[in-house]
């Protein structure tokens, strides 16, 4: 390679370096900003996770402290004094308070508290559906059959989380009205559902046998016997 070629290469390389440094000076702040955003975002996420963990632990401690009393009114009052910034946290406190009110014989207060949870649109749907289901169960025969049937039917739609449990309650309403065959048919449909749980399989099988029906086969093809 001649001296001239070498000189040209050196000049070309120098020009490239100058251009690179110029580009870095012009746009380098973008890369720095991107790094800061990534680091800052990760740090913020960790901080939020730590905050959520701390809040959950504090809520759990508060609920445990409220339930330490041997007297139901004191437990109810203790739970009622808990204040959580999280809507889901307050819903959990509400569920526990309603359970204590139910145990204490205050059916109306427990059901009203559950109805209030079910009406909160900011809560995940599963919380609202569970509150409705529990409210219907707590009221029991104090509510007329038409009201209970409408409530359980609303929870038994396709894809609903409590669909099979609502169907079980609808079968019990059929029995309450003396409609044995519709109850058996509904229970048979439950037994062949892919989402059937062992506990519900056992209860449905026992009910079918008690009603004089024939136990359906499970999805696996084996007969389900009462008492299993």
FENPEWO-V8164 format. One record per pair of residues at least 24 apart in sequence whose ideal C-beta (glycine too) atoms are under 7 Angstrom apart, sorted by the first residue. I is the first residue (numbers start at 1). J is the second residue. D is the distance in Angstrom with one decimal. If there is no record, write none. Layout:
i:I j:J d:D
i:I j:J d:D
This chain:
i:55 j:85 d:6.9
i:55 j:86 d:6.5
i:59 j:84 d:5.3
i:59 j:89 d:5.0
i:63 j:93 d:6.6
i:63 j:96 d:6.3
i:72 j:100 d:5.8
i:72 j:103 d:6.3
i:72 j:104 d:4.0
i:75 j:100 d:5.1
i:76 j:100 d:5.0
i:76 j:101 d:6.1
i:76 j:104 d:6.9
i:87 j:120 d:6.7
i:87 j:122 d:5.1
i:87 j:123 d:5.8
i:88 j:123 d:6.5
i:88 j:127 d:6.7
i:91 j:117 d:5.3
i:91 j:123 d:5.6
i:91 j:127 d:5.0
i:98 j:134 d:7.0
i:102 j:138 d:5.6
i:107 j:138 d:5.9
i:107 j:139 d:6.9
i:107 j:142 d:6.8
i:110 j:138 d:5.4
i:111 j:135 d:4.8
i:111 j:138 d:5.0
i:111 j:139 d:5.3
i:114 j:138 d:6.9
i:126 j:161 d:5.1
i:129 j:155 d:5.8
i:129 j:160 d:6.6
i:129 j:161 d:6.0
i:129 j:162 d:5.5
i:130 j:162 d:6.8
i:133 j:162 d:5.3
i:133 j:165 d:6.7
i:133 j:166 d:6.9
i:145 j:173 d:5.8
i:145 j:176 d:6.6
i:145 j:177 d:6.4
i:148 j:173 d:6.2
i:149 j:173 d:5.5
i:164 j:190 d:5.7
i:164 j:193 d:6.0
i:164 j:195 d:6.2
i:164 j:196 d:6.6
i:164 j:200 d:5.9
i:168 j:200 d:6.4
i:168 j:203 d:6.9
i:168 j:204 d:6.7
i:171 j:207 d:7.0
i:180 j:211 d:5.4
i:183 j:211 d:6.3
i:184 j:208 d:5.7
i:184 j:211 d:5.4
i:184 j:213 d:4.0
i:188 j:216 d:4.5
i:191 j:216 d:4.4
i:191 j:218 d:6.5
i:191 j:224 d:6.1
i:192 j:216 d:5.7
i:192 j:219 d:6.2
i:194 j:219 d:5.9
i:202 j:228 d:6.1
